[in-house]
Every structure is written in structure tokens, then in C-alpha cells.
Amino acid sequence: MSKEAKSRTEKESFFPERLFGGEHYKTTISDGKDKVEGRGRTSEEAEKLAGKKWDSKKS
């Protein structure tokens, strides 16, 4: 990830997940021009997926 890019991870909560349990996290990486998102059951999984998407987009 470049120095200009910013990463943010947050917990997502959709109505079905609140009913049946479970949490999801979303990580967004953006440099102001490009943006990718990764979602996972843990914050680490979301960050890893977003990082892979970012790397493939930037290569």
C-alpha cells in the first residue's frame, strides 16, 4: 500500500446478521482516486482481502 493510501476497518451489521448472530467487518483502502473494499468475519480477514485487491489493482 502506498503512503498516500488510507485504510479503514469497521464493523458491519446487517439486519439478518443481527437476527441470526454473526458479525462482519469491512476494510476500505483508498488513495482518493482508486478504492477497494474487503469483507470478512474478522477484521484481519477483511484487511487481508482488501490488501490483496489493492495490490492486484495497483500492479
N, C-alpha and C positions, 0 to 999 in steps of 0.2 A: 504494500500500500504506500502510495506517495505521501510526502509531507503535507501536501495541500488537501488530501482527502480526510474526511471526518467520518467516524464510525459511531453509531449509537445503537444500543440494545435496549429493548423494552419488553415488558410482559404484555402479551395479548390475551384478551379474554373475550371469547365469543359466547353467545347465549347457549348453544348446545354443550360447550365445554363446561360451562358453569353448572348445567343440569347433571351431566354425567361425570364430572370431575376431569381433571387434567388441565395442564397449563401449556401454553406455547409462548415462545419468545421470538421476536423479530429483530434482526440486526440490519440496519441500513448503512451503506457506505456510499458517500457522495463527495465529489470534488467540485460541485457547482455546475458541472457540465454533464457528467455521467452519474448514474445512480443504479445501485443493485440492492436487492433485499434477499436475505436468507432467513428461513423459518425453521425452528426445531423445538424439540421438547425441553431442551436445556439451553441456557444462554451460550454455553460453549459450542453446542451443536449449531446454533443459529449463526454464531460468529464464524465458525469453520466454513459453513456453506456459503455465506456471503463473501468470505475471503476467496474461496475458490472461484466464485462467479466473477469477482472483481479482477482476479489475476487473469482469467481467461478473456475477459473483455479488454483488458489493457495490453494483452500480448499479441 
